[in-house]
Amino acid sequence: MYRIAVMGAYDSIFGFAALGLETFPVSAREEGEKLLKQLVSGGKYGAIYITEALASQLEELIEKYKTQLLPAIILIPGVSGNTGAGVRGVKKSVEQAVGSDILFGSEEE
């Protein structure tokens, strides 16, 4: 069975431990790159949640892993707020999968 990891600033992710998810506090870009590479290559994680703030520092590395089936890398807002990057990522993935804009005809961001 695959595990779920959560990466980001401690104050943004500590609550996920109560849900049984494995939390990995990260405070620097280099630390985040090293950790993400370890989590992806270990084969233990089916999903890795990364705060939008940390993900903005790791864009190139995350893009490299998007073509892999596992783990799914999912952006989540942190305590500093929602930048909309997570929603844009999900929208783009759905558009690629179904070939259509899922928000067509509705108000966009």
Buried (B, 14 or more C-beta within 10 A) or exposed (E): EEBBBBBBBEEBBBEBEEEEBBBBBBEEEEBBBEBBEEBBEEEBBBBBBBBBBBBBBBEEBBEEBEEEEEBBBBBBBBBEEEBEBBBEBEBEBBBEEEEEEEEEEEEEE
